[in-house]
């Protein structure tokens, strides 16, 4: 790619059409592109490419033919902000999370939904027919996801992962599907599994940040967005996600200051200590959070919510047995407390007590179902199903 020739000086900004960039990225014939276009399978990606060209994210600097300031086609020095029709993005810039936000639900504004090429699959499948089957099922799952048929998409990704647990793209889109289904805990676990396969994928860290924010873990969410940006600074979603989480953290800090002022006047206010603990927990200040919950429990030991959150902090910091004790206290104080039962199941799993975990997840699922919280019930039942499959 170059912006100047030997005999003439063409315009410095002479970009290719989005369709041309798409065809080069996918390495497909034009006829295949036309077929996909007619089937409505390329609209989102074309919009993403068009957006990057319009914002000049795609330019010589991000071109695969731009090496050490020179265009390898013409062996001439070029300005990084130029572009020509030979442009092909470097691999790390193919799946930037920069796209128009006008049609995106505000709830999922910062979610990275970029597709992943099949050659990003880190696996070895000996049978060629199996590879084709996995690729076909993956494409089908992505199409179902984009059509909003989330449960069918989830089934497709689960089928792939049951046979190939190193299929990074399936993990990536399974996590996104779970986010859309508002099953945030499962989504985070899925993304964490994906990160063990590909720890340097910026879009993945954007979505980890998104899941953590949904779980009110703002401090960790900020760290995830910052890691995403450090891996690839040219990401609209990660920057906007970071800005949003910083705004929420500033609000938490303001409320925390008000809470501390209230405690100066009424140091034995159990409710104020409880709220202070929750604010520290959102900010990722685990030790301060634990201390606040313990103070709340000194004043009001029957507070099931404080036992529950104290247990979460203990579990997060690796004190599984103390966490289990806290969750048991919570369920004794409030037997119909599904969140505490669910967390108890997670601790049992960590401690290797699969029978105790299964029982706790079943109770959590039934309680959530009785309260009309079907999404949470699905999360608990998914845990039960996984434990049952591991037995067989």
BELLINTA-V17880 format. One record per residue. N is the residue number from 1. RES is the residue in one small letter. PHI is phi in degrees with one decimal (* if undefined). OMEGA is omega in radians with two decimals (NA if undefined). NEAR is the number of other C-alpha atoms within 12 Angstrom. Layout:
n->{N N}
res->{RES RES}
phi->{PHI PHI}
omega->{OMEGA OMEGA}
near->{NEAR NEAR}
This chain:
n->{1 2 3 4 5 6 7 8 9 10 11 12 13 14 15 16 17 18 19 20 21 22 23 24 25 26 27 28 29 30 31 32 33 34 35 36 37 38 39 40 41 42 43 44 45 46 47 48 49 50 51 52 53 54 55 56 57 58 59 60 61 62 63 64 65 66 67 68 69 70 71 72 73 74 75 76 77 78 79 80 81 82 83 84 85 86 87 88 89 90 91 92 93 94 95 96 97 98 99 100 101 102 103 104 105 106 107 108 109 110 111 112 113 114 115 116 117 118 119 120 121 122 123 124 125 126 127 128 129 130 131 132 133 134 135 136 137 138 139 140 141 142 143 144 145 146 147 148 149 150 151 152 153 154 155 156 157 158 159 160 161 162 163 164 165 166 167 168 169 170 171 172 173 174 175 176 177 178 179 180 181 182 183 184 185 186 187 188 189 190 191 192 193 194 195 196 197 198 199 200 201 202 203 204 205 206 207 208 209 210 211 212 213 214 215 216 217 218 219 220 221 222 223 224 225 226 227 228 229 230 231 232 233 234 235 236 237 238 239 240 241 242 243 244 245 246 247 248 249 250 251 252 253 254 255 256 257 258 259 260 261 262 263 264 265 266 267 268 269 270 271 272 273 274 275 276 277 278 279 280 281 282 283 284 285 286 287 288 289 290 291 292 293 294 295 296 297 298 299 300 301 302 303 304 305 306 307 308 309 310 311 312 313 314 315 316 317 318 319 320 321 322 323 324 325 326 327 328 329 330 331 332 333 334 335 336 337 338 339 340 341 342 343 344 345 346 347 348 349 350 351 352 353 354 355 356 357 358 359 360 361 362 363 364 365 366 367 368 369 370 371 372 373 374 375 376 377 378 379 380 381 382 383 384 385 386 387 388 389 390 391 392}
res->{x x x x x x x x x x x x x x x x x x x x x x x x x x x x x x x x x x x x x x x x x x x x x x x x x x x x x x x x x x x x x x x x x x x x x x x x x x x x x x x x x x x x x x x x x x x x x x x x x x x x x x x x x x x x x x x x x x x x x x x x x x x x x x x x x x x x x x x x x x x x x x x x x x x x x x x x x x x x x x x x x x x x x x x x x x x x x x x x x x x x x x x x x x x x x x x x x x x x x x x x x x x x x x x x x x x x x x x x x x x x x x x x x x x x x x x x x x x x x x x x x x x x x x x x x x x x x x x x x x x x x x x x x x x x x x x x x x x x x x x x x x x x x x x x x x x x x x x x x x x x x x x x x x x x x x x x x x x x x x x x x x x x x x x x x x x x x x x x x x x x x x x x x x x x x x x x x x x x x x x x x x x x x x x x x x x x x x x x x x x x x x x x x x x x x x x x}
phi->{* -153.8 -112.0 -137.2 -112.2 -63.0 -99.8 -148.2 -118.5 -70.9 -56.5 -67.8 -116.9 -133.2 -73.6 -75.7 -70.7 -53.7 -63.3 -64.6 -63.0 -59.3 -61.9 -67.8 -61.7 -82.0 56.1 -124.5 -68.4 -60.5 -62.7 -63.9 -59.6 -59.9 -61.9 -63.3 -62.4 -65.9 -87.9 73.3 -95.6 -120.3 -57.5 -62.1 -68.3 -63.8 -61.4 -63.6 -65.0 -60.5 -60.8 -67.6 -69.1 -63.8 -85.1 61.1 -71.7 -84.3 -163.4 -53.1 -61.3 -104.8 -91.0 -68.9 -94.9 -101.7 -128.8 51.8 83.2 -119.0 -87.8 -74.1 -72.3 -108.6 56.0 -126.9 -71.3 -131.8 -76.0 -63.6 -87.5 -86.6 -161.8 -139.3 -73.0 -84.5 -57.2 -138.6 -66.8 -61.0 -55.4 -71.1 -106.1 -69.8 -111.7 -64.1 -93.6 -115.0 -153.7 -59.4 -99.4 -66.1 -104.0 -94.6 -59.5 -55.5 -66.0 -124.7 -62.1 -103.2 -76.1 -83.8 -121.6 -59.9 -71.5 -133.0 -66.9 -64.6 -72.5 -87.7 -73.5 -94.4 -157.2 -131.0 -113.9 -65.6 -81.5 -62.8 -65.2 -66.3 -61.4 -63.2 -63.8 -64.2 -63.8 -64.4 -68.3 -63.2 -59.1 -64.0 -62.4 -64.5 -62.7 -62.3 -59.5 -69.1 -82.9 84.3 -90.6 -69.4 -69.3 -67.7 -62.4 -60.6 -60.7 -62.7 -66.9 -64.2 -62.2 -60.6 -70.2 -66.3 -99.7 -139.8 -71.8 -114.6 -86.3 -56.0 -58.7 -67.0 -59.9 -58.3 -76.6 -63.0 -59.6 -62.3 -61.9 -63.7 -61.3 -63.2 -81.8 66.0 -99.8 -68.4 -62.2 -65.0 -59.7 -62.5 -61.3 -66.0 -63.8 -64.7 -63.8 -63.2 -66.9 -73.0 -86.4 -142.9 -74.3 -113.7 -91.9 -62.5 -62.2 -62.4 -70.1 -59.2 -75.0 -61.8 -59.1 -60.3 -63.0 -63.3 -65.8 -62.0 -89.1 65.9 -104.1 -67.9 -60.3 -70.0 -61.1 -60.9 -60.6 -66.7 -61.7 -66.6 -66.7 -58.6 -66.2 -65.5 -77.8 -155.1 -68.0 -96.3 -135.1 -61.2 -63.9 -65.7 -65.0 -68.3 -62.9 -62.8 -59.4 -65.4 -69.6 -63.9 -63.2 -68.5 -67.1 -62.8 -65.6 -62.1 -64.7 -64.9 -65.5 -63.5 -62.1 -63.4 -64.1 -66.6 -65.1 -65.0 -71.0 -63.2 -85.1 -134.1 -66.2 -105.2 -79.2 -61.2 -62.7 -67.5 -63.8 -62.9 -64.4 -62.2 -61.7 -64.5 -66.4 -62.5 -63.8 -60.4 -80.2 81.5 -93.4 -67.1 -64.9 -64.5 -63.7 -59.1 -60.6 -66.8 -65.0 -64.6 -65.8 -61.9 -74.9 -61.8 -82.4 -145.2 -67.7 -89.4 -78.1 -62.2 -61.8 -69.0 -61.8 -59.7 -71.6 -60.7 -61.6 -63.0 -64.6 -62.8 -64.6 -62.6 -95.3 88.9 -98.6 -64.1 -67.4 -66.5 -64.7 -59.7 -59.4 -65.3 -67.9 -65.5 -59.9 -63.1 -73.7 -71.5 -67.5 -144.0 -61.4 -97.4 -106.0 -62.5 -60.9 -69.4 -62.7 -63.6 -65.2 -61.4 -61.1 -62.9 -67.1 -56.4 -59.2 -63.0 -85.8 83.3 -98.0 -67.1 -65.9 -63.1 -64.3 -59.7 -63.3 -65.6 -66.5 -63.5 -63.2 -60.5 -61.7 -64.8 -66.4 -62.7 -61.1 -65.4 -92.9 79.0 -97.8 -69.6 -62.4 -63.0 -62.0 -61.5 -61.8 -65.6 -68.2 -62.8 -64.8 -63.1 -62.2 -64.4 -64.2 -64.9 -67.9 -70.1 -70.8 -82.3}
omega->{-3.08 3.12 3.13 3.09 -3.13 -2.99 -3.09 3.11 -3.13 3.12 -3.13 3.14 -3.10 -2.98 3.01 3.05 3.09 3.14 3.12 3.12 3.14 -3.12 3.12 3.14 -3.07 -3.11 -3.10 3.06 3.14 -3.13 3.09 3.09 -3.14 3.12 3.13 3.13 -3.14 3.13 3.12 -3.04 -3.06 -3.03 -3.09 -3.10 3.06 3.09 3.13 -3.14 -3.14 3.14 -3.11 3.08 -3.12 -3.14 3.13 2.97 3.01 -3.11 -3.11 -3.08 -3.11 -3.11 -3.13 -3.14 -3.13 -3.06 3.12 3.08 -3.11 3.02 -3.07 3.11 -3.06 -3.12 3.10 3.12 -3.14 3.08 -3.07 -3.11 3.12 3.05 3.01 -3.02 3.09 -3.03 2.96 -3.05 2.98 -3.05 -3.08 3.13 -3.11 -3.02 3.02 -3.12 -3.14 -3.12 3.14 -3.09 -3.00 -3.09 -3.08 3.10 3.12 -3.14 -3.07 -3.03 -3.03 -3.07 3.05 -3.14 -3.10 3.09 -3.14 3.12 -3.12 -3.14 3.01 -3.12 -3.12 -3.08 3.04 3.13 -3.00 -3.08 3.14 3.14 3.10 3.12 -3.14 3.14 3.13 3.14 -3.14 -3.13 3.09 3.11 3.13 3.12 3.13 3.12 3.12 3.10 -3.10 3.09 -3.14 3.12 -2.89 -3.11 3.07 3.09 -3.14 3.10 3.14 -3.12 3.11 3.12 3.10 -3.04 3.10 -3.14 -3.10 -3.07 3.08 -3.13 -3.06 -3.13 3.12 3.05 -3.09 -3.10 3.03 3.10 3.11 3.13 3.12 3.07 -3.13 3.09 3.14 3.06 -2.90 -3.14 3.11 3.12 -3.13 3.12 3.13 3.12 3.12 3.05 3.12 -3.10 3.08 3.08 -3.07 -3.04 -3.06 3.11 -3.03 3.13 3.10 -3.12 3.01 -3.09 3.01 3.08 3.13 -3.13 -3.14 3.11 3.10 3.11 3.11 3.08 -2.94 -3.13 3.13 3.09 3.12 3.13 -3.14 3.10 -3.14 3.09 3.10 -3.12 3.13 3.12 3.13 -3.05 -3.06 -3.12 -3.14 -3.06 -3.10 3.12 -3.14 3.08 3.11 3.13 -3.11 -3.11 3.07 3.11 3.13 3.11 3.09 3.10 3.10 3.14 3.08 3.12 3.12 3.10 3.10 3.12 3.14 3.09 3.12 -3.13 3.06 3.13 -3.10 -3.04 3.13 -3.14 -3.09 3.14 3.13 3.09 3.14 3.12 3.10 3.10 3.14 3.14 3.09 -3.14 3.11 -3.11 3.14 -3.14 -2.91 -3.11 3.10 3.11 3.14 -3.14 -3.13 3.12 3.11 3.09 3.10 -3.10 3.04 -3.10 -3.07 -3.03 3.14 -3.12 -3.10 3.14 3.13 3.07 -3.13 -3.09 3.04 3.10 3.13 3.12 -3.14 3.12 -3.14 -3.10 3.02 3.13 -2.99 -3.08 3.08 3.10 3.13 3.10 -3.14 3.13 3.08 3.05 -3.13 -3.10 3.04 3.12 -3.06 -3.04 -3.13 -3.09 -3.02 -3.13 -3.14 3.09 3.14 3.14 3.08 3.09 3.13 3.12 3.10 3.11 -3.12 -3.12 3.10 3.12 -3.06 3.13 3.10 3.13 -3.13 3.14 -3.13 3.13 3.12 3.12 3.13 -3.13 -3.12 3.13 3.11 3.12 -3.13 3.12 3.13 -3.13 -3.00 -3.13 3.11 3.12 3.10 3.13 -3.14 -3.13 3.07 3.09 3.13 -3.13 3.14 3.12 3.11 -3.13 3.12 3.10 -3.03 NA}
near->{39 41 33 25 19 12 6 10 14 17 15 22 27 25 35 26 25 29 33 27 34 33 27 25 30 26 18 17 16 17 13 18 27 19 14 24 19 12 12 16 24 27 22 30 34 32 26 34 40 26 23 32 36 22 19 23 34 43 39 39 31 34 40 30 31 34 23 18 23 24 32 20 22 19 19 20 24 31 25 28 25 33 37 37 29 29 38 39 37 23 22 26 32 36 35 41 43 40 35 23 22 10 12 18 12 13 19 28 28 40 43 43 36 35 36 33 24 22 18 22 27 21 23 17 20 10 10 11 11 17 22 16 19 33 30 20 29 38 27 27 35 38 29 24 33 29 17 18 20 28 27 25 33 39 25 32 41 32 25 35 29 18 20 26 25 28 39 36 44 47 45 51 44 45 44 47 43 38 40 35 29 28 33 33 35 37 35 38 27 37 40 28 26 35 29 21 24 24 21 20 38 41 51 50 45 52 52 47 46 49 44 37 38 32 25 26 35 39 33 33 36 37 28 38 43 32 28 37 30 20 23 31 25 29 37 33 39 41 35 31 41 35 21 26 35 25 19 25 29 19 18 29 25 18 23 30 19 19 28 25 17 20 23 14 12 15 21 20 25 28 28 32 37 40 31 40 40 40 37 36 37 37 36 31 27 31 21 25 33 37 25 38 41 33 29 33 31 21 21 22 23 21 30 31 36 42 43 42 41 44 41 42 37 31 30 28 19 17 20 27 24 25 33 39 26 38 41 32 29 34 31 21 21 22 20 23 32 36 39 41 42 44 46 45 38 40 36 30 27 21 21 16 18 26 23 25 32 34 28 37 40 33 32 39 36 29 28 27 21 16 17 14 20 20 26 32 30 30 36 40 31 27 33 31 21 21 26 18 13 13 11 7}
